[in-house]
Amino acid sequence: MSKYLKFDTPAQKNAGDLAGDYKLANHGLVYLERVFWNLPEPALYEESIFRGETKMMQGGSLVVHTGKWTARAANDKYIVNEPNNTGRINWGEYNRPLDSEKFSGIFNRIQAFLQGEELFVQDLYVGADPDYALPIRIITDTAWQSLFARNMFMKPRTREEYRNHVPEFTLIASPKFKLDPRIDGTLTETGVIIDFSRRMAIIANTSYAGEIKKTMFSVMNYLKPLEGVMAMHCSANVGKKDDVALFFGLSGTGKTTLSADPERFLIGDDEHGWSDNGVFNFEAGCYAKGIRLSEEAEPEIHAATHRYGTILENVVYDPTSRKIDLNDDKLTENTRISYPLEFIANSVPQKMVNKHPENVIFLTADAQGVLPPIARLDINQAMYHFISGYTSKIGGTEIGLGIEPEITFSACFGAPFMVHHPFFYADLLRRKIEAYGSKVWLVNTGWVGGKFGIGKRISIKHTRNMLNAVLNGELNNVEFRTDKLFGFEVPTSCPNVPNDVFIPENAWGNKNEYWQKYDALASRYIENFKLFADGIPAEVLAAAPKRLKEITI
C-alpha cells in the first residue's frame, strides 16, 4: 500500500521483526514490495482498518464484508492429479482433478501477479497434538485474512520458533487474482486448488475466509489418516469425569451450539483428530454461524461477537453507532464469527485431551421431520450412517443455497472436505470405536411434526437434555424400542423430556403421511448408498433401512 500512498502504514517499520529464516523466495515469490511477518493482533487490527478492509465495532470486534463471496464455492475445489496420489483420491463432485501442468501455469501467473505487492505471512501449526501437528504458512494479500489465520490455527510461542519455522504446507490466498477457465481448466474464475506433491494450495478470486479454514481441513483429512489418525468434521468436549464426546455434523446442525456446554469443557467446535494419544483440535479458534445468534441460548458465543480479536464476516452494522445486528440477513444467511477458542471460558487450554471418546454423536438436521430425536447405533449401523451422512444443508453455507434447507447425503458428515473414499474414513472410525468402546448415537436436530415450512425445529432444550442423559449415562437405564424401518434403538423415555417426543409420528396430524415420508427417506438412503456399495462389507450393507412394504406397522 505504501507504494501508492507514499507514507508508512502502521506496522511498516516492524514488518520483519518476526520474520522466519525460510523466506518467501523459497516459494518462488520474489520482487515483493514488502512482507509483513507474523504480525500480532494489534498490528493486524491497525493495518486492516488503515487499508479500509475492516471496521471496528463497539466492544472491539472487527466487521468485514466479503462482497460476492459470502460462502464456500463448493463447485470450484480442485486437487492436482499426480502420480503420488494415484488410488488415494476419491475423485468426483468435491474432488475435481486438475492437471499438474495447469497448476504450474496458475502458480506462474500468481507469482507475477504478486510482484510489487505487499503480503502478510503467518507461520502456524494445524493440530494441537505435537506428535501430529502440521507446520504451515498462510500467505495473504489482506491484513484481515492474516488475522483470521492467526485466530484459527496454532501460533509459535517464541521468537526462535518463528525464526526456525519451516512450513510443510503453504497456502496462498489472493482474492483479487482471477483464474482463466479457457487456459486453466477450471469452471469459473474462482478456484481452491490443492497440490499435495508441491505441498501448496492456492485460493483465487474469493474473499470468504472459510475457504482458508476448510482448505487446511482438507489437507489434514488427506495426510493424517495415512498416519492412522482419524480426521473428523466434528466438535468435541470433555466432562468433569474426563469423558470425551464427539459431535459430527454439517454446518448448521448444531456442532458448535451443542458442544459449547457450560457443564463441560470445550476441546473445539469443528475439526479434530483422533489418534492413539486421544482427541485433539486441528484449530486454535472457532468459526461459528452468527445469524440470529441468541444471547440466551448461546451466551458465550454471543459474547464473543463484542470482543476484541473477533472477526465478524458479513454481519450488518450501523455505521454511526457501530452496533451490530445479528438478525439482519440482507448480506447473507451465512454470517460468520471467527474468534480464539479461549473466548469460551470453559475451553480446554491445551486443545487436546489424552482420553478417548465414550460417546460419538452424529447430528442430522432432518428437514423431512420424520427421524426420531435420538437413536442408539450398533457398529454396523454406525458405519452405514457415517458413510451416508444424511442431513440438510442449511441456507447460506454454500453459494447458491437459499433459506430453505436442502436435503443431502454428505459422506462422513463432511463430504466436501474428505479426500479419501468414505469407507477409508469409516473403517478407521470403526477401528477406533472398537478399540476404545465408544457408544454411537444419531441425534436429529431438524424438524418435527412435518417437513420444513410445516413442522417446527426440534426444541434445543429437549436436545440438550437428551445429550445430557447420554453423557451422564442416564440413557443406559431406560427402555428402548427397535425402529421399524431403520432398526436402530430409540429410547422410550428420557429425564426432562416428554415421552411423546420419542414417538415422532404423534407430532404429525396425519400418521399415514408420516409413514409415507419416512418410507421415502428410507428409499433415499438406499439409493444413495449404492454409490458406495462396492467394497463395503456385507454386514454394513445389511444395516440399511427396510422399506414400508417389507414390514407391518
C-alpha positions in Angstrom: 0.0 0.0 0.0 2.9 2.4 0.7 3.9 2.3 -2.9 0.6 4.1 -3.7 0.3 6.4 -0.8 4.0 7.1 -0.2 3.8 7.0 3.5 4.2 4.4 6.2 1.4 2.0 7.2 1.0 1.4 10.9 3.2 -1.8 11.1 5.6 -1.0 8.3 8.6 -0.3 10.5 8.2 -3.6 12.3 7.2 -5.7 9.3 10.2 -8.0 9.5 10.7 -8.3 13.3 9.2 -11.8 13.4 10.4 -13.0 10.0 11.4 -16.6 9.6 14.7 -17.7 8.0 12.7 -19.6 5.4 11.8 -16.7 3.2 9.1 -16.3 0.5 11.8 -16.6 -2.2 11.8 -20.3 -1.2 8.3 -20.5 -2.5 9.2 -18.6 -5.7 7.6 -15.3 -4.5 10.1 -12.5 -5.4 10.3 -8.8 -6.2 7.7 -8.0 -3.5 7.1 -4.5 -2.2 7.0 -5.6 1.4 6.3 -8.6 3.6 4.6 -8.3 7.0 5.8 -11.3 9.0 3.7 -12.8 11.8 2.1 -9.6 12.9 0.3 -9.9 16.2 -3.4 -9.0 16.7 -3.0 -5.2 17.5 -0.8 -4.6 14.4 -3.2 -6.5 12.2 -6.1 -4.5 13.6 -4.3 -1.3 12.7 -3.3 -2.5 9.2 -6.8 -3.8 8.3 -8.6 -0.7 9.4 -5.9 1.6 7.8 -6.4 -0.2 4.5 -10.1 0.0 4.6 -10.6 -3.7 4.9 -12.5 -3.7 8.2 -14.4 -1.5 10.6 -14.2 -1.7 14.4 -17.5 -2.2 16.3 -18.5 -1.4 19.9 -16.7 -3.9 22.2 -13.7 -4.2 19.8 -14.7 -6.8 17.2 -14.0 -6.2 13.5 -16.5 -6.4 10.7 -15.6 -7.3 7.2 -17.8 -7.6 4.2 -16.6 -10.1 1.6 -18.6 -8.9 -1.4 -19.8 -11.5 -3.8 -18.4 -14.5 -1.9 -20.3 -15.0 1.3 -20.0 -18.8 1.4 -17.8 -21.6 0.1 -17.5 -22.0 -3.6 -18.1 -25.8 -3.3 -18.0 -26.4 -7.1 -14.6 -24.7 -7.5 -12.4 -27.0 -5.4 -9.7 -28.9 -7.3 -6.9 -31.4 -6.4 -3.9 -31.8 -8.6 -3.8 -35.2 -10.2 -0.3 -36.5 -9.9 1.4 -40.0 -9.5 1.9 -39.8 -5.7 -1.9 -39.7 -5.0 -2.8 -42.4 -7.5 -5.5 -44.6 -5.9 -5.9 -42.4 -2.9 -8.2 -39.6 -4.1 -12.0 -40.1 -4.2 -12.4 -38.2 -7.4 -15.9 -36.7 -8.0 -18.1 -33.8 -7.2 -16.0 -32.4 -4.4 -12.5 -33.5 -5.6 -12.2 -32.4 -9.1 -8.9 -33.4 -10.8 -6.6 -30.7 -12.3 -3.5 -31.4 -14.4 -0.2 -30.7 -12.8 0.7 -28.6 -15.8 -2.4 -26.4 -15.3 -1.4 -25.8 -11.7 2.1 -24.8 -12.8 0.6 -22.3 -15.1 -1.6 -20.9 -12.4 1.2 -20.6 -10.0 3.5 -18.9 -12.5 0.8 -16.3 -13.1 0.2 -15.7 -9.4 3.9 -15.3 -8.9 3.8 -12.5 -11.5 0.6 -11.1 -10.1 2.0 -10.6 -6.6 5.2 -8.9 -7.7 5.4 -5.4 -6.4 2.6 -6.2 -3.8 2.6 -6.2 0.0 1.9 -9.6 1.5 1.1 -10.8 5.0 2.6 -14.1 6.3 1.5 -16.2 9.3 3.7 -19.2 10.3 1.4 -21.5 12.2 0.5 -25.1 13.0 -2.6 -27.2 12.3 -3.1 -29.7 15.1 -2.7 -29.3 18.9 -1.0 -32.7 19.4 2.7 -32.1 18.9 3.1 -35.7 17.5 0.8 -34.9 14.6 1.0 -31.1 14.2 1.5 -29.8 10.7 3.7 -26.7 10.3 2.0 -24.4 7.7 2.4 -21.0 6.2 -0.5 -18.8 5.3 0.3 -16.0 2.7 -2.4 -13.4 2.1 -2.6 -10.0 0.4 -5.0 -8.7 3.1 -4.3 -8.0 6.7 -7.7 -9.2 7.9 -7.3 -12.7 6.4 -3.9 -12.8 8.2 -5.7 -12.1 11.4 -8.2 -14.8 10.6 -5.4 -17.4 10.1 -3.9 -16.3 13.4 -7.3 -16.8 15.1 -7.9 -20.2 13.6 -4.5 -22.0 13.8 -1.8 -22.6 16.5 0.9 -20.0 16.8 4.6 -20.5 17.6 5.4 -19.4 21.1 8.9 -17.8 20.9 10.9 -15.6 18.5 13.3 -18.5 18.0 10.4 -20.8 17.0 9.2 -18.2 14.4 12.8 -17.8 13.0 13.2 -21.6 12.6 9.7 -22.3 11.3 9.8 -24.4 8.0 6.3 -25.0 6.6 5.3 -28.4 5.4 2.3 -26.9 3.6 1.8 -23.4 2.2 -1.4 -21.7 1.3 -1.6 -18.6 -0.8 -4.9 -16.6 -0.7 -5.4 -13.8 -3.1 -9.0 -12.6 -3.6 -8.1 -10.3 -6.5 -6.3 -12.9 -8.5 -8.6 -14.5 -11.1 -8.3 -17.7 -12.9 -8.9 -18.0 -16.6 -11.1 -21.1 -17.4 -10.0 -21.0 -21.0 -6.5 -21.9 -20.1 -6.7 -23.2 -16.5 -9.2 -25.9 -17.0 -11.4 -24.6 -14.2 -15.2 -24.0 -14.3 -15.0 -20.3 -13.3 -12.6 -17.6 -12.4 -12.7 -18.8 -8.8 -10.7 -21.7 -7.5 -9.5 -23.5 -4.4 -6.7 -25.7 -5.7 -4.6 -28.2 -3.6 -1.4 -29.8 -4.8 -0.2 -32.4 -2.4 3.1 -33.1 -4.3 4.1 -29.4 -4.1 2.6 -29.2 -0.6 0.8 -26.0 -1.7 -2.7 -24.6 -2.1 -4.0 -21.5 -4.0 -7.2 -19.7 -3.2 -8.2 -17.4 -6.0 -10.9 -14.8 -6.6 -12.8 -15.3 -3.3 -12.7 -13.3 -0.1 -14.6 -15.7 2.0 -12.2 -16.7 4.9 -13.9 -20.1 5.4 -12.0 -21.3 2.3 -8.7 -20.9 4.2 -10.0 -22.9 7.1 -11.6 -25.7 5.0 -8.7 -26.0 2.7 -6.4 -26.8 5.6 -9.0 -29.2 6.9 -9.0 -31.0 3.5 -5.2 -31.2 3.7 -5.4 -32.7 7.2 -8.1 -35.1 6.0 -5.7 -36.4 3.4 -2.5 -36.6 5.3 -3.4 -37.6 8.9 -5.4 -40.8 8.1 -2.3 -42.1 6.3 -0.7 -41.8 9.7 -3.5 -43.7 11.4 -5.2 -40.6 12.8 -9.0 -40.3 12.3 -9.7 -36.9 10.8 -13.1 -35.7 11.8 -15.6 -32.9 10.9 -16.9 -32.7 14.5 -16.9 -30.7 17.6 -15.6 -32.2 20.9 -15.9 -31.6 24.6 -14.9 -33.4 27.8 -16.8 -33.7 31.1 -15.5 -33.3 34.6 -15.0 -37.1 34.8 -12.7 -37.0 31.7 -15.4 -38.4 29.5 -14.9 -37.2 25.9 -17.8 -36.7 23.4 -17.6 -36.1 19.7 -20.4 -34.3 17.7 -20.3 -34.9 13.9 -22.4 -32.8 11.6 -22.6 -30.3 8.8 -22.6 -26.6 9.3 -25.9 -25.6 10.9 -26.7 -28.9 12.5 -25.6 -27.8 16.0 -22.0 -28.9 16.4 -20.9 -25.5 17.8 -24.0 -24.8 19.8 -24.3 -28.3 21.4 -20.7 -28.7 22.2 -20.5 -25.3 24.0 -21.9 -26.7 27.2 -21.3 -24.8 30.4 -21.1 -28.1 32.3 -18.4 -29.4 30.1 -15.0 -28.3 28.7 -14.8 -27.5 25.0 -11.9 -29.1 23.1 -13.0 -27.5 19.8 -16.1 -26.7 17.7 -15.4 -28.1 14.2 -12.3 -30.1 13.2 -10.4 -32.8 15.2 -8.1 -35.7 15.0 -8.5 -39.0 17.0 -5.1 -40.7 17.4 -3.9 -43.4 19.8 -2.9 -40.5 22.1 -6.5 -39.2 22.4 -8.6 -36.4 20.8 -7.0 -33.1 19.6 -8.3 -30.0 17.9 -6.9 -29.2 14.5 -7.6 -25.5 15.2 -7.0 -22.8 17.7 -10.2 -20.9 17.1 -13.9 -21.2 16.4 -15.8 -20.2 13.2 -19.4 -20.1 14.3 -22.6 -19.1 12.4 -23.8 -15.7 13.6 -27.2 -15.2 12.1 -29.9 -14.8 14.7 -27.5 -15.8 17.4 -29.3 -15.9 20.8 -27.7 -14.4 23.9 -30.0 -16.6 26.0 -29.3 -19.9 24.2 -25.6 -19.3 23.3 -24.3 -16.7 25.8 -20.6 -17.4 25.3 -20.7 -17.3 21.5 -22.9 -14.2 21.6 -20.4 -12.5 24.0 -17.6 -13.2 21.5 -19.3 -11.0 18.9 -18.4 -8.0 21.0 -14.9 -8.8 21.9 -11.5 -7.5 20.7 -9.9 -10.2 18.5 -13.2 -11.4 16.9 -13.8 -11.1 13.2 -17.4 -10.8 12.0 -17.9 -11.8 8.4 -20.8 -10.1 6.6 -22.6 -9.0 9.7 -24.7 -5.9 9.3 -23.9 -2.9 11.5 -25.0 0.7 12.0 -22.2 2.9 10.7 -22.9 5.6 13.2 -23.3 3.7 16.5 -21.1 0.8 15.3 -23.6 -1.6 16.8 -24.0 -4.9 15.1 -27.4 -6.5 14.1 -27.1 -10.3 14.3 -30.7 -10.8 13.0 -30.2 -8.9 9.7 -29.6 -11.3 6.8 -29.6 -8.9 3.9 -26.0 -9.7 3.0 -26.2 -13.5 3.6 -27.7 -16.1 5.9 -24.2 -17.3 6.4 -22.8 -14.6 8.7 -19.7 -15.9 10.5 -17.8 -15.3 13.7 -14.1 -16.1 14.0 -12.7 -15.9 17.5 -9.9 -17.6 19.6 -11.1 -20.7 21.4 -10.0 -19.0 24.7 -13.1 -16.8 24.4 -15.1 -19.8 25.5 -14.5 -19.7 29.3 -14.6 -23.4 29.8 -12.5 -24.4 26.8 -9.5 -26.8 27.2 -6.3 -24.6 27.1 -4.2 -27.4 25.5 -6.9 -28.0 22.9 -6.4 -31.8 23.3 -7.0 -34.5 25.9 -5.3 -37.8 26.3 -8.6 -39.6 26.6 -10.7 -41.4 24.0 -14.4 -40.7 23.3 -17.0 -42.5 25.4 -19.8 -41.2 23.1 -19.8 -40.5 19.4 -22.8 -38.4 18.2 -24.0 -38.0 14.7 -26.0 -34.8 14.3 -28.5 -34.7 11.5 -30.9 -31.9 10.7 -33.8 -33.9 9.2 -35.7 -31.4 7.1 -38.4 -34.1 6.5 -39.4 -34.2 10.2 -39.6 -38.0 10.4 -36.5 -39.3 12.2 -36.7 -39.9 15.9 -34.9 -37.3 18.1 -32.2 -39.8 19.2 -31.2 -43.3 18.4 -28.5 -45.8 19.6 -26.5 -47.4 16.8 -24.6 -50.7 16.7 -21.2 -50.7 15.0 -22.5 -51.7 11.5 -25.3 -49.1 11.7 -22.7 -46.6 12.8 -20.6 -47.2 9.7 -23.7 -47.2 7.5 -24.9 -43.8 8.8 -21.4 -42.4 8.9 -20.9 -43.2 5.2 -24.4 -42.0 4.4 -24.1 -38.7 6.3 -27.8 -37.8 5.9 -28.6 -34.2 6.9 -29.7 -30.9 5.4 -27.6 -28.1 4.1 -28.6 -25.0 6.0 -29.3 -21.8 4.0 -26.3 -19.8 3.0 -23.4 -22.1 3.9 -22.6 -22.6 0.2 -23.0 -20.3 -2.7 -26.4 -20.9 -4.3 -28.3 -22.2 -1.2 -31.4 -20.3 -0.3 -33.2 -20.1 3.0 -34.9 -23.5 2.7 -32.8 -26.4 3.9 -31.6 -28.7 1.1 -31.8 -32.4 1.8 -28.4 -34.0 1.3 -26.2 -37.0 2.0 -22.8 -35.8 2.9 -20.5 -38.8 3.4 -18.6 -38.7 6.8 -20.8 -35.7 7.7 -18.3 -33.6 5.7 -18.1 -34.8 2.1 -16.8 -31.5 0.7 -13.7 -31.8 2.8 -13.0 -35.6 2.6 -10.3 -36.6 0.1 -10.1 -40.4 0.5 -13.0 -42.7 -0.2 -15.7 -42.6 2.6 -15.1 -46.2 3.5 -11.4 -45.4 4.3 -12.6 -43.0 7.0 -15.5 -45.2 8.1 -13.2 -48.2 8.6 -10.7 -46.1 10.6 -13.6 -44.8 12.7 -14.7 -48.4 13.3 -11.3 -49.4 14.5 -11.2 -46.5 16.9 -14.7 -47.2 18.3 -14.0 -50.9 18.7 -10.6 -50.3 20.3 -11.9 -47.8 22.9 -15.5 -49.0 23.4 -17.3 -45.8 22.3 -21.1 -45.7 22.0 -22.6 -44.2 18.9 -25.8 -42.1 18.7 -27.8 -40.5 15.9 -29.4 -37.2 17.1 -32.0 -35.3 15.0 -31.6 -31.5 15.4 -34.0 -30.9 12.5 -37.8 -30.7 12.2 -40.7 -32.4 14.0 -44.4 -32.5 13.1 -43.7 -32.1 9.3 -41.1 -31.0 6.9 -39.5 -27.5 6.8 -42.3 -25.0 6.4 -44.9 -27.2 8.0 -43.3 -28.6 11.2 -41.0 -26.8 13.6 -37.4 -27.1 14.5 -37.0 -29.5 17.4 -36.5 -27.8 20.8 -32.9 -27.2 21.6 -33.8 -27.6 25.2 -35.0 -31.2 24.6 -31.9 -31.9 22.5 -29.7 -30.7 25.3 -31.5 -32.8 27.9 -31.2 -35.9 25.7 -27.5 -35.3 25.2 -27.0 -34.7 28.9 -28.7 -38.0 29.6 -26.3 -39.7 27.1 -23.2 -38.1 28.5 -24.3 -38.8 32.1 -25.1 -42.4 31.4 -28.8 -41.9 32.2 -30.0 -43.4 28.9 -28.2 -46.7 29.8 -31.0 -47.4 32.3 -34.1 -46.7 30.2 -36.2 -49.0 27.9 -35.5 -48.9 24.1 -37.7 -49.8 21.2 -36.4 -51.0 17.8 -37.2 -48.6 14.9 -39.4 -50.4 12.3 -37.6 -49.0 9.3 -34.0 -48.3 10.3 -33.6 -51.0 13.0 -31.7 -48.7 15.4 -32.8 -48.4 19.1 -34.9 -45.5 20.2 -35.4 -44.7 23.9 -38.9 -44.6 25.1 -38.2 -42.0 27.8 -35.5 -39.6 29.0 -35.2 -37.4 32.0 -36.6 -33.9 31.5 -38.0 -34.8 28.0 -41.7 -35.6 27.4 -42.2 -39.2 26.4 -44.3 -38.3 23.4 -41.2 -36.7 21.8 -39.8 -40.2 21.2 -42.8 -41.2 19.0 -42.3 -38.7 16.1 -45.4 -39.8 14.2 -47.5 -38.4 17.1 -46.5 -34.9 16.1 -48.0 -35.3 12.7 -51.6 -34.5 12.0 -51.8 -37.4 9.5 -49.9 -40.5 10.6 -50.3 -42.2 7.2 -48.5 -39.2 5.7 -45.8 -39.6 8.3 -45.1 -43.2 7.4 -45.1 -42.4 3.7 -42.5 -39.7 4.3 -40.4 -42.0 6.5 -40.5 -44.7 3.8 -39.5 -42.1 1.2 -36.5 -41.2 3.4 -35.5 -44.9 3.7 -35.7 -45.2 -0.1 -33.3 -42.2 -0.5 -30.9 -43.8 2.0 -30.9 -47.0 0.0 -30.4 -45.2 -3.4 -27.6 -43.0 -2.0 -25.7 -45.9 -0.5 -25.5 -47.6 -4.0 -22.8 -45.0 -4.7 -20.5 -46.6 -2.1 -21.6 -50.3 -2.2 -18.6 -51.7 -4.0 -16.1 -53.0 -1.4 -18.4 -52.4 1.6 -18.6 -55.4 3.9 -21.9 -57.4 3.8 -22.6 -56.7 7.5 -22.5 -52.9 6.8 -24.8 -53.3 3.8 -27.2 -55.2 5.9 -27.6 -52.2 8.2 -29.6 -50.4 5.5 -33.2 -49.5 6.4 -36.2 -51.6 5.3 -39.0 -50.3 3.1 -42.5 -49.9 4.3 -43.7 -52.8 2.1 -41.4 -55.1 3.9 -42.9 -54.6 7.4 -46.2 -54.2 9.2 -47.0 -51.0 11.1 
